[in-house]
């Protein structure tokens, strides 16, 4: 049996590379990584464990609920920056919440419509005042879609 696989990179397509780079660097707090010349505008970002996000300025369709998740060391910092940027999107998966596992969860959209789940580290200390924000569920739980809801619970997908 081979060891569990590792995600080497996630690819994200954007329409405007400088705007996207600023969002991922300044709002999400990601570090730029060396990026080869691929014949089109691109930028790589470095994540833990040698993982990367590959960003390409190539037009593409954006799904509504499909996303990738990043566990960040400063969830509250990302929350504040994402809220200030108007990037928190509660439509696909609900408000920011504490999961039964104790991890925090929120979903943000980059300026090009890509959805990103942001998760706290398992034992992250979260200030109780965060739960007073209208974007945050006051009690722990998971997002549920009512059975039989049209479009999986989303009216304007």
JONORQUI-V122885 format. One record per residue. N is the residue number from 1. SS is DSSP state (h for helix, s for strand, l for the rest). PHI is phi as a letter, one per 20 degrees, with the letter a starting at -180 (none if undefined). BURIAL is # if it has 9 or more other C-alpha atoms within 8 Angstrom, else .. Layout:
[[N,SS,PHI,BURIAL] [N,SS,PHI,BURIAL]]
//
This chain:
[[1,l,none,.] [2,l,e,.] [3,l,f,.] [4,l,g,.] [5,l,f,.] [6,l,c,.] [7,l,f,.] [8,l,e,.] [9,s,b,.] [10,s,d,#] [11,s,e,.] [12,s,c,#] [13,s,e,#] [14,l,c,#] [15,l,e,.] [16,l,c,.] [17,h,f,#] [18,h,g,.] [19,h,f,.] [20,h,f,#] [21,h,g,#] [22,h,g,#] [23,h,f,#] [24,h,f,#] [25,h,f,#] [26,h,e,.] [27,h,e,#] [28,l,e,#] [29,l,n,.] [30,l,e,#] [31,s,e,.] [32,s,f,#] [33,s,c,.] [34,l,g,.] [35,l,c,.] [36,l,f,.] [37,l,f,.] [38,l,d,.] [39,l,n,.] [40,l,b,.] [41,l,f,.] [42,s,b,#] [43,s,b,#] [44,s,e,#] [45,s,c,#] [46,s,e,#] [47,l,d,#] [48,h,f,.] [49,h,m,.] [50,h,m,.] [51,l,f,#] [52,s,b,#] [53,s,d,#] [54,s,d,#] [55,s,d,#] [56,s,c,#] [57,l,e,#] [58,l,c,.] [59,l,g,.] [60,l,a,.] [61,l,f,.] [62,l,d,.] [63,l,f,.] [64,l,e,.] [65,l,d,.] [66,l,f,.] [67,s,b,.] [68,s,c,.] [69,s,d,.] [70,s,c,.] [71,s,e,.] [72,s,d,#] [73,l,f,.] [74,l,c,.] [75,h,g,#] [76,h,f,.] [77,h,f,.] [78,h,f,#] [79,h,g,.] [80,h,f,.] [81,h,f,#] [82,h,f,#] [83,h,f,#] [84,h,f,.] [85,l,e,.] [86,l,m,.] [87,l,e,#] [88,s,f,#] [89,l,d,#] [90,l,e,#] [91,l,f,.] [92,l,f,.] [93,l,c,.] [94,l,n,.] [95,l,f,#] [96,s,g,#] [97,s,b,#] [98,s,e,#] [99,l,e,#] [100,l,g,.] [101,l,f,.] [102,l,n,.] [103,l,f,#] [104,s,e,#] [105,s,b,#] [106,s,b,#] [107,s,c,#] [108,s,c,#] [109,s,d,#] [110,l,f,#] [111,l,f,#] [112,l,d,#] [113,l,n,.] [114,l,f,#] [115,s,e,#] [116,s,c,#] [117,s,e,#] [118,s,d,#] [119,s,c,#] [120,s,e,#] [121,l,f,#] [122,l,g,.] [123,l,d,.] [124,l,f,.] [125,l,e,.] [126,l,d,.] [127,l,f,.] [128,h,g,.] [129,h,f,.] [130,h,g,#] [131,h,f,#] [132,h,e,.] [133,l,f,.] [134,l,f,.] [135,l,e,.] [136,s,d,#] [137,l,f,#] [138,l,f,.] [139,l,c,.] [140,l,f,#] [141,l,r,.] [142,l,c,.] [143,l,f,.] [144,l,c,.] [145,l,d,.] [146,l,g,.] [147,l,g,.] [148,l,n,.] [149,l,f,.] [150,h,f,.] [151,h,l,.] [152,h,m,.] [153,h,n,.] [154,l,d,#] [155,l,e,.] [156,l,c,.] [157,l,f,.]]
//
